[in-house]
Amino acid sequence: GDGAAHVEDDGMESVNAYLMRRTKMFNQAARESPHDVKVWIDFAQFQDQFLALTNKRAEAAQLIEKKIAILEHALRHHPNNETLLLMLMSETEKIEESSAVLSQWNRICERNYHNPEIWHAFIRYRKRDFNTFSVSQIRGEYDRALRSLAAARRLVKDDLHESEFAIIDFIVEACRFDMQCGSTERAVARLQAAVEFG
């Protein structure tokens, strides 16, 4: 009837109708099940379908801001969820200034000092942010991550092996970084110190 003619208009209306219907469904699901992390992740990722339909920078920025708002809302229910935090920072990096992104990353690392995946993502960000990149600062971030993970290791009794593997992984990654920067002696010294310490 009347709805079919409306949908067949030019094809775009059916896409818009689909997107609106799915948005309504996600809003309802998030309201009814705020404890379900997967609902929030799917809702945030659904915004990418809107992004695919626009080629205007202003619209894209608005959609990224909406995705960030969804993720921030999800994090009120799941404040330390690794997937949500990493998704949030991935989107934040697209639209915020380096100083604001760095500040937010620092807060996340402080609250999640025990989480090696958060530290890995943070250091990857620091390496690719040319506005704030410096070899000495990246080395400092590796050292900070190692100190934080070592402190967390002392507090965790049940999963000691996982903590130790994370620390070893960071030591190796830091050494690789030193070698890529031409500091082979520093990398060797770091490994020697780790062997003597461990």
CORTA-V970265 format. One line per field, one symbol per residue. ss: DSSP state (H for helix, E for strand, L for the rest). A space follows every 10 residues. Layout:
ss->???
This chain:
ss->LHHHHHHHLL LHHHHHHHHH HHHHHHHHHH HHLLLLHHHH HHHHHHHHHH HHLLLLHHHH HHHHHHHHHH HHHHHHHLLL LHHHHHHHHH HHHHHLLHHH HHHHHHHHHH HLLLLHHHHH HHHHHHHHLL LLLLHHHHHH HHHHHHHHHH HHHHHLLLLH HHHHHHHHHH HHHHHHHHHH LLLHHHHHHH HHHHHHHL
